[in-house]
Amino acid sequence: MQSVDTAVTDQASATKKFFRRVLPVMLVMLICNQLNRSNIGYAHEHLEADVGIGAAAYGFGAGLFFVAYAIFELPSNVMMEKFGARVWLTRIMISWGAVSFLMAFVRDDLMFYVLRFLLGAAEAGFFPAVIFYFARWVPTGQRGKATAIFIAGSSVAAALSGPLAGMLLSLNDALGLRGWQWLFGVEGLLSVAVGIGAFFLLDAKIQDAKWLTGKEKTALISAIADDDARHWPAAGAQTNRWKMLLNPQIILLCGIYFSVQLSIYANTFWLPSIIKRIPGTTDLSVGFLSAIPWVCAVIAMYFAAKWQDKAASKRPLLVVALLVAAAGTLAAAVTSPVLALVFLAVAAMGFKSASPLFWTIPQSGLHPLVLAPAIAVINSLGNLGGFVAPFGFGIIKEQTGSVVPGLFALAAASTVAAGLVYFVKEKKATEPRDPAAGSGAADAGPEVRLDPDLAAAKGHQLPRDPVVSPT
């Protein structure tokens, strides 16, 4: 009994160290990621005035990011499996920072389109690589918490991006540069610097972590192995990763995530324009007001994470989050600009909370061998909502002079997604298993069971040792 207690203590100690040492690095990387993909929302009107990029062209360019992201997501994850998560995450971050820096030199629509496409290609694979990294370092019982904290970082980034963008835009004509050039240049170089630092701060696998004791390494490796064996106790038939596109559960998950991304990126790219309808606003005040919905979202995500840890089923929580997003968006469409900001804050609490709730489903239901490519499929296809939303809003604004009709469409999409959640197969969580105890058929299974064919989606049988190194 002494050894069991020691194993539990060592595992808990190792996990706490991961949360203190590694998760903050991931959060800083995510914040830089969100700053670089969304800063054009604050530069929109300046690009239109200085470069001549209109609403439709802006929306199309903003959305092209996600087309490239979808195209290169799977290839990026193939390369991640070859080079390892640490090397590939560093490559992703440095390359997206370089492309973002080049945005400071945009001269016309075509250059804008090309750079937005290249930015999407550079960033492709970032999120699945992080989720895969978590799966190789964090036991199942704490993985949902790690994912929720990580995704909450996007709301923190959104809250910071407004004030930061407002201050950088205020540097207009400093050193002969326009404010939007300062915005892209500074945030791009910041990502390059953080990417270089991350290479030296992240470890490729548990065995390499000098900040863990030998006993902590052994306990953590054992816990991950137990989780792997419990999720998929036997190998399935051989197939390939493209068969995941035909799995009904994967298709459902893509549809739900598509709706979540519609709301997130419609607000990311058009919230500053909506706030500018409030009389008397400036670049700086728009930046600070834009932070309000995202600060509210961070608070809501914190409580959603606490509730999800206690819930046997995640589906009701996800449905509530999507319906809150729908109600807030609908109310914002029919009220004054000031009240619209209030209701968009309510909507943000819903659609941002929906994201970590959603990712507990595929993350817990897939074997590590297929985890990264499966998440890549869901993330890349779902992220096409990031193309449809800004492009659609751009066309709507150019044709009608208002983005209000787009808000009605977002409310409808969130409502439909809430209905789709109940078609997702789910196995309710049982009592937590002793992490030091052996695995077996009686052990608690994963929260969600997808098609067992996915267990061999990498094209070969599962190994006897379920521990799969991120390298």
WOUR-V208146 format. One record per residue. N is the residue number from 0. RES is the residue in one letter. SS is DSSP state (~ for helix, > for strand, _ for the rest). OMEGA is omega in whole degrees, -180 to 180 (none if undefined). BURIAL is b if it has 16 or more other C-alpha atoms within 10 Angstrom, else e. Layout:
{{N RES SS OMEGA BURIAL} {N RES SS OMEGA BURIAL}}
This chain:
{{0 M _ 179 e} {1 Q ~ -178 e} {2 S ~ 178 e} {3 V ~ 179 e} {4 D ~ 179 e} {5 T ~ 180 e} {6 A ~ 179 b} {7 V ~ 180 b} {8 T ~ -180 b} {9 D ~ 178 b} {10 Q ~ 179 b} {11 A ~ 179 b} {12 S ~ 180 b} {13 A ~ -180 b} {14 T ~ 178 b} {15 K ~ 178 e} {16 K ~ 177 e} {17 F ~ -179 b} {18 F ~ -178 b} {19 R ~ -171 e} {20 R ~ -173 e} {21 V _ -176 b} {22 L ~ 177 b} {23 P ~ 177 e} {24 V ~ 178 b} {25 M ~ 180 b} {26 L ~ 178 b} {27 V ~ 178 b} {28 M ~ 179 b} {29 L ~ 178 b} {30 I ~ 177 b} {31 C ~ 178 b} {32 N ~ -178 b} {33 Q ~ 178 b} {34 L ~ -175 b} {35 N ~ -179 b} {36 R ~ -174 b} {37 S ~ -175 b} {38 N _ 179 b} {39 I ~ 178 b} {40 G ~ 180 b} {41 Y ~ -179 b} {42 A ~ -172 b} {43 H ~ -176 b} {44 E ~ 178 b} {45 H ~ 176 b} {46 L ~ 178 b} {47 E ~ -178 b} {48 A ~ -174 e} {49 D ~ -174 e} {50 V ~ 179 e} {51 G _ 180 e} {52 I _ -177 b} {53 G _ -175 b} {54 A ~ -179 b} {55 A ~ 179 b} {56 A ~ 177 b} {57 Y ~ -180 b} {58 G ~ 179 b} {59 F ~ 179 b} {60 G ~ 178 b} {61 A ~ -179 b} {62 G ~ 179 b} {63 L ~ 175 b} {64 F ~ -174 b} {65 F ~ 174 b} {66 V ~ 178 b} {67 A ~ 179 b} {68 Y ~ -179 b} {69 A ~ -178 b} {70 I ~ -172 e} {71 F ~ -177 b} {72 E ~ -179 b} {73 L ~ 176 b} {74 P ~ 180 e} {75 S ~ -180 b} {76 N ~ 172 b} {77 V ~ 179 e} {78 M ~ 178 e} {79 M ~ 179 b} {80 E ~ -179 b} {81 K ~ -174 e} {82 F ~ -178 e} {83 G _ -175 b} {84 A ~ -177 b} {85 R ~ -180 b} {86 V ~ -174 b} {87 W ~ 176 b} {88 L ~ 178 b} {89 T ~ 179 b} {90 R ~ -179 b} {91 I ~ -174 b} {92 M ~ -180 b} {93 I ~ -178 b} {94 S ~ 180 b} {95 W ~ 177 b} {96 G ~ 179 b} {97 A ~ 180 b} {98 V ~ 179 b} {99 S ~ 177 b} {100 F ~ -180 b} {101 L ~ 177 b} {102 M ~ 180 b} {103 A ~ -177 b} {104 F ~ 178 e} {105 V _ -178 b} {106 R _ -179 e} {107 D _ -178 e} {108 D ~ -176 b} {109 L ~ 179 e} {110 M ~ 177 e} {111 F ~ 179 b} {112 Y ~ -177 b} {113 V ~ -178 e} {114 L ~ 176 b} {115 R ~ 177 b} {116 F ~ 179 b} {117 L ~ 178 b} {118 L ~ 177 b} {119 G ~ 178 b} {120 A ~ -179 b} {121 A ~ -177 b} {122 E ~ -175 b} {123 A _ 178 b} {124 G _ -177 b} {125 F ~ -176 b} {126 F ~ 178 b} {127 P ~ 179 b} {128 A ~ 178 b} {129 V ~ 180 b} {130 I ~ 177 b} {131 F ~ 178 b} {132 Y ~ 177 b} {133 F ~ -177 b} {134 A ~ 180 b} {135 R ~ -177 b} {136 W ~ -172 b} {137 V _ 177 b} {138 P _ -175 b} {139 T ~ -176 b} {140 G ~ -179 e} {141 Q ~ -174 e} {142 R ~ 178 b} {143 G ~ 178 b} {144 K ~ 180 b} {145 A ~ 180 b} {146 T ~ -180 b} {147 A ~ 178 b} {148 I ~ -180 b} {149 F ~ -179 b} {150 I ~ 176 b} {151 A ~ 177 b} {152 G ~ 178 b} {153 S ~ 176 b} {154 S ~ 175 b} {155 V ~ 179 b} {156 A ~ 179 b} {157 A ~ 179 b} {158 A ~ 179 b} {159 L ~ -173 b} {160 S ~ -179 b} {161 G ~ 178 b} {162 P ~ 179 b} {163 L ~ 179 b} {164 A ~ 180 b} {165 G ~ 180 b} {166 M ~ -180 b} {167 L ~ 177 b} {168 L ~ 179 b} {169 S _ 177 b} {170 L _ -177 b} {171 N _ 179 b} {172 D _ 174 e} {173 A ~ -177 e} {174 L ~ 177 e} {175 G ~ -179 e} {176 L _ 176 e} {177 R _ -179 b} {178 G ~ -179 b} {179 W ~ 175 b} {180 Q ~ 174 b} {181 W ~ -179 b} {182 L ~ -179 b} {183 F ~ -176 b} {184 G ~ -178 b} {185 V ~ -177 b} {186 E ~ 176 b} {187 G ~ 180 b} {188 L ~ 177 b} {189 L ~ 179 b} {190 S ~ 178 b} {191 V ~ -179 b} {192 A ~ 179 e} {193 V ~ 178 b} {194 G ~ 178 b} {195 I ~ 179 e} {196 G ~ -178 e} {197 A ~ -180 b} {198 F ~ -178 b} {199 F ~ -177 e} {200 L ~ -178 e} {201 L _ 175 b} {202 D _ -177 b} {203 A _ -178 b} {204 K _ -175 b} {205 I ~ -178 b} {206 Q ~ -177 e} {207 D ~ -173 e} {208 A _ 179 e} {209 K _ -179 e} {210 W _ 174 e} {211 L _ 175 b} {212 T _ 179 e} {213 G ~ 179 e} {214 K ~ 179 e} {215 E ~ 177 b} {216 K ~ -179 b} {217 T ~ -179 b} {218 A ~ -178 b} {219 L ~ 178 b} {220 I ~ 179 b} {221 S ~ -180 b} {222 A ~ 178 b} {223 I ~ 179 b} {224 A ~ 178 b} {225 D ~ 178 b} {226 D ~ -179 b} {227 D ~ -178 b} {228 A ~ -179 b} {229 R ~ -180 b} {230 H ~ -178 b} {231 W _ -175 b} {232 P _ -180 b} {233 A _ 180 e} {234 A _ 177 b} {235 G _ -180 b} {236 A _ -180 e} {237 Q _ 176 e} {238 T _ 177 b} {239 N _ -172 e} {240 R ~ -179 b} {241 W ~ 177 e} {242 K ~ 177 e} {243 M ~ -179 b} {244 L ~ -179 e} {245 L ~ -180 e} {246 N _ -177 e} {247 P ~ -179 e} {248 Q ~ 177 b} {249 I ~ 179 b} {250 I ~ 177 b} {251 L ~ -179 b} {252 L ~ 177 b} {253 C ~ -179 b} {254 G ~ 179 b} {255 I ~ -179 b} {256 Y ~ 176 b} {257 F ~ 180 b} {258 S ~ 179 b} {259 V ~ -179 b} {260 Q ~ 175 b} {261 L ~ -178 b} {262 S ~ -177 b} {263 I ~ -173 b} {264 Y ~ 170 b} {265 A ~ 179 b} {266 N ~ 180 b} {267 T ~ -174 b} {268 F ~ -175 b} {269 W ~ 179 b} {270 L ~ 178 b} {271 P ~ 179 b} {272 S ~ 178 b} {273 I ~ -179 b} {274 I ~ 180 b} {275 K _ 174 b} {276 R _ 178 e} {277 I _ -177 b} {278 P _ 173 e} {279 G _ -179 e} {280 T _ 176 e} {281 T _ 178 e} {282 D ~ -178 b} {283 L ~ -179 b} {284 S ~ 176 b} {285 V ~ 179 b} {286 G ~ -179 b} {287 F ~ 178 b} {288 L ~ 180 b} {289 S ~ -180 b} {290 A ~ -173 b} {291 I ~ -180 b} {292 P ~ -176 b} {293 W ~ 174 b} {294 V ~ 177 b} {295 C ~ -180 b} {296 A ~ 179 b} {297 V ~ 179 b} {298 I ~ -180 e} {299 A ~ -180 b} {300 M ~ 178 b} {301 Y ~ -179 e} {302 F ~ 178 e} {303 A ~ 179 b} {304 A ~ 179 b} {305 K ~ -180 e} {306 W ~ -177 e} {307 Q ~ 178 b} {308 D ~ -178 e} {309 K ~ -174 e} {310 A _ 176 e} {311 A _ 179 e} {312 S _ -180 b} {313 K _ -174 b} {314 R ~ 180 b} {315 P ~ 179 e} {316 L ~ 179 b} {317 L ~ 178 b} {318 V ~ 179 b} {319 V ~ -180 b} {320 A ~ -180 b} {321 L ~ 179 b} {322 L ~ 174 b} {323 V ~ 177 b} {324 A ~ 180 b} {325 A ~ -178 b} {326 A ~ 180 b} {327 G ~ 180 b} {328 T ~ 179 b} {329 L ~ 180 b} {330 A ~ 180 b} {331 A ~ -178 b} {332 A ~ -173 b} {333 V _ -178 e} {334 T _ 179 e} {335 S _ -180 e} {336 P ~ -180 b} {337 V ~ 178 e} {338 L ~ 178 e} {339 A ~ 177 b} {340 L ~ 179 b} {341 V ~ -177 b} {342 F ~ 175 b} {343 L ~ 174 b} {344 A ~ 176 b} {345 V ~ 179 b} {346 A ~ 180 b} {347 A ~ 176 b} {348 M ~ 179 b} {349 G ~ -173 b} {350 F ~ 176 b} {351 K ~ 175 b} {352 S ~ -179 b} {353 A ~ -175 b} {354 S ~ 178 b} {355 P ~ 176 b} {356 L ~ 180 b} {357 F ~ -172 b} {358 W ~ 174 b} {359 T ~ -176 b} {360 I ~ 180 b} {361 P ~ -176 b} {362 Q ~ -177 b} {363 S ~ -174 b} {364 G ~ -176 b} {365 L _ 176 b} {366 H _ -179 b} {367 P ~ 180 b} {368 L ~ -177 b} {369 V ~ -174 b} {370 L ~ -177 b} {371 A ~ -180 b} {372 P ~ 179 b} {373 A ~ 178 b} {374 I ~ 178 b} {375 A ~ 179 b} {376 V ~ -179 b} {377 I ~ -177 b} {378 N ~ -176 b} {379 S ~ 180 b} {380 L ~ 177 b} {381 G ~ -179 b} {382 N _ 174 b} {383 L _ 171 b} {384 G ~ 176 b} {385 G ~ 173 b} {386 F ~ -176 b} {387 V ~ -175 b} {388 A ~ -178 b} {389 P ~ 179 b} {390 F ~ 179 b} {391 G ~ 178 b} {392 F ~ 179 b} {393 G ~ 179 b} {394 I ~ -180 b} {395 I ~ -179 b} {396 K ~ -179 b} {397 E ~ -178 e} {398 Q ~ -174 e} {399 T ~ -177 e} {400 G _ -178 e} {401 S _ 177 e} {402 V _ -177 b} {403 V ~ 177 b} {404 P ~ 178 e} {405 G ~ 178 b} {406 L ~ 176 b} {407 F ~ 180 b} {408 A ~ 178 b} {409 L ~ 179 b} {410 A ~ 180 b} {411 A ~ -179 b} {412 A ~ 179 b} {413 S ~ 179 b} {414 T ~ 178 b} {415 V ~ 180 b} {416 A ~ 178 b} {417 A ~ 177 b} {418 G ~ -179 e} {419 L ~ -177 e} {420 V ~ -176 b} {421 Y _ 175 e} {422 F _ 177 e} {423 V _ -180 b} {424 K _ -178 e} {425 E _ 172 b} {426 K _ -177 b} {427 K _ -179 b} {428 A _ 175 b} {429 T _ 179 e} {430 E _ -179 e} {431 P _ 179 e} {432 R _ 175 e} {433 D _ -175 e} {434 P _ -179 b} {435 A _ -178 b} {436 A _ 180 e} {437 G _ 179 e} {438 S _ 179 b} {439 G _ -175 e} {440 A _ -179 e} {441 A _ -178 e} {442 D _ 179 b} {443 A _ -180 b} {444 G _ 179 b} {445 P _ -177 b} {446 E _ -176 b} {447 V _ 176 b} {448 R _ 174 b} {449 L _ -178 b} {450 D _ -179 e} {451 P ~ 178 b} {452 D ~ -179 b} {453 L ~ -177 b} {454 A ~ -180 b} {455 A ~ -172 b} {456 A _ 177 b} {457 K _ 173 b} {458 G _ 175 e} {459 H _ -178 e} {460 Q _ 177 b} {461 L _ 179 b} {462 P _ 177 e} {463 R _ 177 e} {464 D _ -175 e} {465 P _ 179 b} {466 V _ 180 b} {467 V _ -179 b} {468 S _ 176 b} {469 P _ 176 b} {470 T _ none e}}
